[in-house]
């Protein structure tokens, strides 16, 4: 009662808000869950609230948001001030809080409350929602979740110590709320289970080394551009990757696991400078046989860099009567073959293909495809690292086989199932082992047991422990083992390692200090790259970059090396913010980025040489820095032949401000690119489009943000003109705030950094929890963002806040089945 009476409707609420957020929402993780009884407010307090809040809703909101018009799916009719303290109509109140706090509502063309009244309303509503969430913790629904294909592949890798693209053997997962790890969309079908069984068998055989000795071919296609003017695929006089020698050009590098000791053929297919390069003719194939020990190897092929290459494309007379032939015979070029960083041999290849009917010398010789075939004359594979990891014991006599199998499968099951394993748990695996052992021997039995483990429900699904007996209330704290699983899926997209499971078993993982230390350790681990690949890859749409196909006529400089550099810049930038614990405001504005020569040339930045990426400090007047200055983001938010003000503005609203516009109507007309014979700029096209009142309401939010980026073309290069006219990058927000260009947009977003921090927290929490957020999650989101503000918005503070939030550490107590549900299930009471 006393706590509630201190919550006056005024500015004093803000101090209490910080206190409640810090002390209540993030209580020590090992403390028991407490449920605070919030007494009914006194009549005078309730009347005072109602006398101010409800007239505000009537005066400023009800004209549009009523039961009849129901604009944006919201009606304020029937909303009472007492709803907030009693948890009623939470979704409606959260909508109101978001829009009023951001200044979007009431619309700027309508009557506005004075700033003090708006601030008091926002503070009261924010604090009221936080108090209710603290008193009634609701971690949301936590359905059983299947590991998606990337999580499954990582789990297999970490469990068995084997490398392989196991995700490629599984179909792509559906996405929900922007991510592919959302429980509600990770369905299971008989066909999918067949794929899991196939992948599990492949992984079990690779881990145990029980693989056939027959030779087979593994192929890698090297990413290349299309043929230029029927003269061949471009090749470049530069190092093609970090795994290749410094003085090399072209070629490729791959990771290959030799199944057995033996000889292997490394075969390369070279470019022929023909019109499509789709042929694979014998004269373009060159082979070197090398010995390999069983295990993982780094294989590479490369040419030696030329000092003064001539890469001029000759003029091709594209007729059926005449094909130009080179005037000189091809020179011999050395093509080096590398195994684990050492030169294994050198092939001698002609500088261009010599063919009776067709020969051209337009681009340097380069590798289009790499094949590895083998093993030939196979030996053993006892030294495979995965075999040594799996077979932790070797029985010398039959009587030792069953105990050894129990030890092997029991150790693997503890990690695979993320917790303690009983004899009853192991019994099905041991039964499968025994059946296969009788048919094929000890190692075959172990392999069968591992395969069964990899398709067991406790491995495929994140199954959490039920509430302790006698658990009261609506939520309970999850077990330490379940916390370890949630944490590893969040940060590593994989299963917990031995340290996490040990701390969980000791009861230490839930201690705040230990948990914070483990978060820091895990983020410093190479496995944290999964957060960049899987979270950032989807949040920032980086996974879409490979599907982007800019028009080569409009953007002739766009090529595969540039596309790769774009993606690398953003991945390295995100990973740096994460590992260096930088402020999340670096995503808005930063004085650094990561470049190589190709991308620096695209940006017009000098002083960067070579294909290797490095951190580059940006000059103050450079229109880069932050996500919105990166070509990857600018490209995936454009069309193939032009920029898109709408796509870019929507991307900002959706991904940086978590305030997406509603879906467009089905009959939206296409933009007109010209009018009365005159080419129109993007601004002119949208001015015509916004003349339709149905379109104007959404475009007035999106378009100003997109216009500010119009100096960047559809592949992220800087430009000053469009359609023969000087680009106007000025814009005015719906509230009348005027700004200009990229730097002006950055300042607008920096001024709204609290809103951005909440939006980033929403996205990251959605990914961490594997579900969409509900109104009950939003007080925690705001509390995490406030805590981050006190620590200069550092990203690891947000991550720790998410891990220690109710949604991450608690689980809802399952509701008792109703009579209707019991009847539907066929259950009948015993008489």
VENNORUR-V264124 format. One record per pair of residues at least 4 apart in sequence whose ideal C-beta (glycine too) atoms are under 8 Angstrom apart, sorted by the first residue. I is the first residue (numbers start at 1). GAP is how many residues later the second one is. Records with the same first field share a line. If there is no record, write none. Layout:
BEGIN
I=GAP, GAP
END
This chain:
BEGIN
1=4, 38, 41
2=4
3=4, 128
4=34, 35, 37, 41, 81, 127
5=37, 40
6=6, 10
7=6, 9, 117, 120, 121, 124
8=4, 5
9=4, 39, 40, 43, 111, 115
10=110, 113
11=108, 109, 112
12=4
13=4, 107, 110, 111, 113, 114
14=4, 109, 113
15=4
16=4, 111
17=4, 106, 109, 110, 113, 769
18=4, 768
19=4
20=4, 5, 107, 110, 111, 114
21=4, 5, 109, 758, 761, 762, 765, 766
22=4, 761, 765
23=4
24=106, 110
25=105, 108, 109, 754, 755, 758, 780, 781
26=757, 761, 775, 778, 779
27=4, 7
28=483, 484
29=448, 481, 482, 483, 486, 775, 780
30=480, 481, 482
32=445
33=104, 440, 442, 443, 444, 777
35=100, 101, 102, 438, 439
36=98, 99
37=98
38=47, 93, 94, 97
41=4, 5, 8, 41, 44
42=4
43=4
44=4
45=4
46=4, 35, 36
47=4
48=4
49=4, 32, 33, 75
50=4, 30, 31, 32
51=4
52=4, 29
53=4, 28, 68, 71
54=4, 25, 26, 27
55=4
56=4, 5, 57, 61, 65
57=4, 5, 19, 22
58=4, 18
59=52, 54
60=45, 46, 50, 51, 52, 53
61=4, 15, 35, 44, 45
62=4, 14, 15
63=47
64=5, 7
65=4, 5, 6, 7, 9, 10, 11
66=4, 9, 10, 11
67=8, 10
70=4, 5
72=23, 590
74=18, 21, 22
75=17
76=16, 20
78=11
79=4, 10, 13, 14
80=8
82=4, 6
83=4, 5, 6, 10
84=9, 40, 41, 44, 45, 48
85=43, 46, 47
86=46
87=45, 49
89=4
90=4, 39, 685, 686
91=4, 684
92=4
93=4, 32, 36, 682
94=4, 35, 681, 684
95=4
96=4, 9, 29
97=4, 25, 28, 29, 32, 681
98=4, 561
99=5, 6
100=4, 5, 18, 21, 22, 25
101=21, 25, 654
102=555, 557, 650, 653
103=632
104=555, 597, 630
106=4, 5, 6, 7
107=627
108=4, 626, 627, 628
112=6
113=4, 5, 8
114=4
115=4
116=4
117=4
118=4
119=4
120=4
121=4
122=4
123=4
124=4
125=4
126=4, 653, 656
127=4
128=4
129=4, 646, 649, 650
130=4, 649, 652, 653
131=4
132=4, 647
133=4, 5, 643, 646, 647, 673
134=645
136=338
137=337, 338, 669, 673
138=336, 337, 636, 638, 668, 674
139=336, 667, 668, 669, 670, 671, 672, 673
140=629, 631, 633, 634, 636, 637, 667, 672
141=630, 671
142=41, 322, 627, 629, 669, 670
143=40, 41, 628
144=39, 317, 318, 319, 320
145=36, 38, 41, 316, 317, 625
146=37, 40, 41, 42, 314, 315, 316
147=4, 5, 8, 312, 313, 314, 315, 342
148=4, 25, 32, 33, 38
149=4, 18, 21, 22, 23, 24
150=4, 17, 30, 343, 380, 383, 384
151=4, 30, 338, 342, 343
152=4, 14, 15, 18, 44, 47, 308
153=4, 11, 12, 13, 14, 17
154=4, 338, 339, 340, 341, 373, 376
155=4, 261, 304, 339, 340
156=4, 6, 8, 10, 43, 47, 298
157=4, 5, 6, 7, 9, 337
158=334, 336, 337, 339, 369
159=253, 256, 257, 336
160=43, 44, 46, 47, 226, 229, 230, 252, 290
161=46, 224, 225, 228, 229
162=41, 44, 45, 95, 224
163=92, 94, 133
164=38, 39, 42, 93
165=4
166=4, 33, 36, 37
169=26, 29, 30, 33
170=22, 25, 26, 29
171=21, 24
172=8
173=7, 8, 12, 13
174=6, 11, 12, 13
175=4, 5, 7, 10, 363
176=6, 8, 9, 596
177=5, 589, 594, 595
178=360, 361, 585, 588
179=355, 356, 359, 587, 588
180=5, 354, 358
181=5, 308, 312, 353, 586, 589
182=4, 584, 588, 589, 590
183=587, 588
184=587, 588
187=5
188=4, 5
189=4
190=4
191=4
192=4
193=4, 262
194=4
195=4
196=4, 258, 259, 264
197=4, 254, 258
198=4
199=4, 255
200=4, 251, 254, 255
201=4, 250
202=4
203=4, 247, 248, 251
204=4, 243, 244, 246, 247, 250
205=4, 5, 6, 242
206=5, 51, 53, 180
207=179, 180, 182, 183, 240, 243
208=178, 179, 182, 183, 235, 238, 239, 242
209=50, 85, 172, 173, 175, 177, 178
210=233, 234, 237
211=48, 49, 170
213=46, 47, 162, 165
215=158, 159, 160, 161
216=157, 158
217=154, 155, 156
218=38, 153, 154, 155
219=150, 151, 152
220=32, 34, 149, 150, 151
221=147, 148
222=30, 144, 145, 146, 147, 148
223=337, 341
224=9, 10, 53, 144, 336
225=8, 9, 334, 335
226=7, 326
227=4, 5, 6, 47, 48, 49, 50
228=4, 5, 6, 85
229=84, 87, 89
230=45, 86, 88
231=42, 44, 82, 83, 85, 129, 131, 132
232=39, 40, 41, 42, 43, 45, 128, 130, 131
233=38, 40, 44, 130, 133, 135
234=129, 325
235=15, 36, 76, 128, 129, 130, 131
236=4, 13, 14, 75, 128, 130, 325
237=12, 68, 69, 72, 74, 127
238=11, 67, 359, 372, 373
239=5, 6, 7, 9, 10, 66, 371, 372, 373
240=4, 8, 9, 10, 11, 12, 13, 62, 371
241=11, 12, 370
242=370
243=10, 55, 57
244=4, 7, 8, 9, 56, 58, 94
245=57, 91, 93
247=57, 58
248=54, 55, 56, 57, 88
249=53, 54, 55, 56, 57, 115
250=52, 53, 114, 115, 116, 117
251=49, 50, 51, 52, 84, 115, 116
252=48, 49, 115, 118
253=45, 46, 47, 85
254=44, 45, 46, 116, 118
255=41, 42, 43, 44
256=40, 41, 42, 43, 116
257=38, 39, 40
258=4, 6, 34, 35, 36, 37, 38, 39, 116, 117
259=35, 116, 122
260=34, 115, 118, 119, 120, 121
261=30, 31, 32, 33, 114, 117, 118, 119, 120, 122
262=29, 30, 112, 113, 114, 115, 116, 117
263=26, 27, 28, 29, 111, 112, 113, 114
264=25, 26, 27, 28, 108, 109, 110, 111, 112
265=22, 23, 24, 106, 107, 108, 109, 111
266=21, 22, 23, 24, 33, 35, 71, 78, 104, 105, 106
267=18, 19, 20, 103, 104, 105, 106
268=17, 18, 19, 33, 67, 79, 99, 101, 102, 103
269=11, 15, 16, 98, 99, 100, 101, 102
270=14, 15, 16, 79, 83, 95, 96, 97, 98
271=6, 13, 92, 94, 95, 96, 97
272=5, 7, 9, 12, 80, 81, 83
273=4, 79, 80, 87, 88, 89, 90
274=5, 79, 84, 86
277=91
279=5
280=4, 5, 89
281=4, 74
283=70, 71, 72
284=69
286=49, 61, 63
287=60
288=49, 56, 57, 59
289=87
290=47, 49, 54, 55
292=5, 47, 82, 83
293=90
294=85, 86, 87, 88, 89, 90
295=88, 89, 90
296=89
297=42, 43
298=40, 41, 42, 43
299=38, 39, 40, 71, 73
300=37, 38
301=34, 35, 36, 37, 66, 69
302=33, 34, 36
303=30, 31, 32, 33, 61, 62, 63
304=29, 30, 32
306=58
309=55
311=52, 53
313=49, 50
314=10, 46, 47, 48
316=8, 44, 46
317=5, 6, 7
323=34, 35
324=36
325=34
326=4, 26, 33, 34, 35
329=25
330=20, 21, 22, 24, 31
331=19, 20
332=16, 17, 18, 19
333=15, 16, 17, 18, 32
334=12, 13, 14
335=11, 12, 13, 14, 30
336=7, 9, 10, 11
337=6, 7, 8, 9, 10
338=4, 5, 6
339=5
349=16
350=4, 15
351=10, 13, 14
352=7, 8, 9, 13
353=6, 7
354=5
355=4
374=4
381=6
382=5
383=4, 5
384=4
385=4
386=4
387=4
390=18, 22, 56, 60
391=17, 52, 55
392=15, 16, 19
393=7, 11, 14, 15
394=10
395=4, 5, 6, 8, 9, 47
396=4
400=4
401=4, 36, 41, 44
402=4, 28, 32
403=4
404=4, 38
405=4, 25, 28, 32, 37, 40, 41, 44
406=4, 20, 24
407=4
408=4, 38, 41
409=4, 17, 20, 21, 24, 37, 40, 41, 44
410=4, 11, 16
411=4
412=4, 38, 41
413=4, 8, 12, 13, 16, 40
414=5, 6, 7, 87
415=80, 81, 83, 86
416=37, 38, 40, 42, 43, 79
417=4, 8, 39, 41, 42
418=40, 63, 64, 66, 67, 77, 78, 83
419=60, 62, 82, 85
420=61, 85
421=4, 5
422=4
423=4
426=4
427=4
428=4, 24
429=4, 20, 23, 24, 27
430=4, 19
431=4
432=4, 13, 16, 17, 20
433=4, 12, 13, 15, 16
434=4, 11
435=4, 10, 13
436=4, 8, 9, 11, 12, 13
437=4, 5, 7, 8
438=7
439=5
440=4, 5
441=4
442=4
443=4
444=4
445=4
446=4
447=4
448=4
449=4
450=4
451=4
452=4
453=6
454=5
455=4, 5
456=4
457=4, 6
458=5
462=23, 24, 27, 308
464=14, 15, 18, 21, 347
465=13, 14, 16, 17
466=348
467=4, 9, 344, 346, 347
468=8
471=5, 342
473=340
474=338, 339
475=331, 335, 336, 337, 338
476=334, 335, 337
477=33, 332, 333, 334
478=4, 5, 8, 331, 332, 333
479=4, 25
480=4, 23, 24, 25, 27, 28, 29, 30
481=4, 20, 23, 24
482=4, 329
483=4, 21, 26, 27, 32, 326
484=4, 12, 16, 17, 19, 20, 25
485=4, 10, 11
486=4, 282, 322
487=4, 9, 13, 31, 32, 35, 316
488=4, 6, 7, 8, 9, 12, 34
489=4, 5, 6, 281
490=41, 277, 278, 312, 313
491=28, 31, 32, 36, 37, 39, 40, 308
492=30, 33, 35, 36, 38, 39
493=37, 38, 40, 41
494=33, 36
496=4, 5, 8
497=4
498=4
499=4, 19, 22
500=4, 9, 18
501=4
502=4
503=5, 6, 11, 15
504=4, 5
508=6
509=5, 6, 9
510=4, 5, 299
511=4
512=4, 292
513=4
514=4
515=4, 285, 288, 289
516=4, 284
517=4
518=4
519=4, 277, 280, 281, 284
520=4, 276
521=4
522=5, 6
523=5, 8, 55, 56, 273, 276
524=4, 55
528=4, 50, 51
529=4, 46
530=4
531=4, 5, 47
532=4, 5, 39, 42, 43, 46
533=4, 38
534=4, 233
535=4, 229, 232
536=4, 6, 34, 35, 38
537=5, 6
538=4, 5, 229
539=116, 224, 228
540=30, 34, 87, 92, 93, 115
541=4, 92, 95, 96, 110, 114
542=25, 28, 29, 90, 94
544=4, 92
545=18, 21, 22, 87, 90, 91
546=17
548=15, 87, 88, 90, 92
549=91
550=4, 5, 8, 85, 88, 90, 91, 164, 165
551=4, 89, 90
552=4, 6
554=87, 88, 160
555=158, 159, 160, 162
557=5, 45, 158, 160
558=4, 5, 157
559=4
560=4
561=4, 37, 50
562=4, 36, 37, 40, 69, 153
563=4
564=4
565=4, 30, 31, 33, 34, 37, 48
566=4, 33, 64, 65, 66, 69, 150
567=4, 65
568=4, 26, 28, 45
569=4, 24, 25, 26, 30, 44, 61, 62, 63
570=4, 57, 60, 62, 63
571=4
572=4, 22, 41
573=4, 17, 20, 21, 54, 57
574=4
575=4
576=4, 6, 18, 39
577=5, 7, 9, 10, 218
578=217, 218
581=213, 214, 215
582=4, 212, 213
583=209, 210, 211, 212
584=172, 173, 176, 204, 209, 210, 211, 214
585=4, 165, 168, 171, 172, 208
586=4, 40
587=39, 40, 69, 169, 173
588=38, 39, 40, 68, 158, 161, 162, 165, 168
589=36, 37, 157, 160, 161
590=28, 35, 36
591=26, 27, 29, 34
592=23, 24, 25, 26, 33
593=22, 23, 25, 31, 32, 36, 37
594=19, 20, 21, 22
595=4, 5, 8, 10, 13, 18, 19, 21
596=4, 12, 14, 15, 16, 17, 18
597=4, 11, 12, 13, 14
598=4, 13
599=4, 32
600=5, 6, 7, 8, 16
601=4
602=29, 113, 114, 115
603=19, 21, 28, 114, 115
604=114
605=11, 13, 17, 19
608=6, 8
618=4, 6, 7
623=6, 88, 89, 95, 118, 119, 120
624=5, 6
625=4, 121
626=4, 120
627=6, 29
628=5, 6, 24, 81, 114, 117, 118
629=5, 83, 113
630=4, 86
631=4, 84, 85, 86
632=4, 84
633=4, 18, 83
634=4, 9, 14, 75, 78, 80, 81, 82
635=79, 80, 81
637=7, 10, 11, 14
638=4, 5, 6, 9, 10, 75, 76, 77
639=4, 5, 8, 75
640=74
641=73
642=40, 72
643=5, 39, 66, 67, 69, 70, 71
644=4, 38, 62
645=4, 37, 38, 41, 57, 58, 61, 62, 64, 65
646=4, 40, 53, 56, 57, 60
647=4, 59
648=4, 57, 58, 61
649=4, 52, 53, 54, 55, 56, 57, 58
650=4, 10, 11, 52, 56
651=4, 5
652=4, 5, 53, 54, 97
653=4, 6, 7, 8, 48, 49, 52
654=4, 5, 6
655=104, 108
656=93, 100, 103, 104
657=95, 98, 99, 102
658=100, 101, 104, 105
659=100
661=37, 40, 41
662=36
664=4, 31, 34
665=29
668=27
669=20
671=14, 15, 17, 18
672=8, 13, 16
673=6, 7, 12
674=4, 5, 6
675=5, 9, 13
679=44, 45
680=4, 5, 8, 43
681=4, 41, 42, 44, 46, 47
682=4, 25, 28, 40
683=4, 24, 27, 45
684=4
685=4
686=4, 13, 17
687=4
689=6, 10
690=5, 6, 9, 10, 13
691=5
692=4
693=4
695=4
696=4
697=4
698=4
699=4
700=4, 34
701=4, 33
702=4
703=4, 28
704=4, 27, 28, 29, 30, 35
705=4, 26, 40
706=4
707=21, 22, 23, 24
708=21, 23, 31, 32, 33, 34, 36, 37
709=20, 33, 36
710=12, 17, 18, 19
711=7, 8, 9, 16, 18, 30, 31
712=4, 5, 6, 7, 30
713=4, 5, 6
719=8
720=6, 7
721=4, 5, 6
722=5
729=11, 12, 13
730=8, 9, 10, 11, 14
731=7, 8, 9, 13, 14
732=4, 5, 6, 7
733=4, 5, 6, 15
737=11
739=5, 6, 8, 9
740=4
741=4
742=4
743=4
744=4
745=4
746=4
747=4
748=4
749=4, 7
752=4
753=4, 40
754=4, 31, 35
755=4
756=4
757=4, 28, 31, 32, 36, 41
758=4, 23, 24, 27
759=4
760=4, 38
761=4, 20, 23, 24, 27, 37, 40, 41
762=4, 11, 19
763=4
764=4, 34, 35, 38
765=4, 8, 12, 15, 16, 19, 37, 40, 42
766=5, 6, 7
768=34, 35, 40
769=4, 38, 39
773=4, 5, 8, 34
774=4
777=4, 30
778=4
779=4
780=4, 25, 26, 27
781=4
782=4
783=4, 18
784=4, 14, 17, 18, 21
785=4, 13
786=4
787=4, 10, 14
788=5, 6, 9, 10, 13
789=4
791=6
793=4
794=4
795=4
796=4
797=4
798=4
799=4
800=4
801=4
802=5, 6
803=5, 6
804=4, 5
805=4
806=4
817=4, 5, 8
818=4
819=4
820=4
821=4
822=5
823=4
END
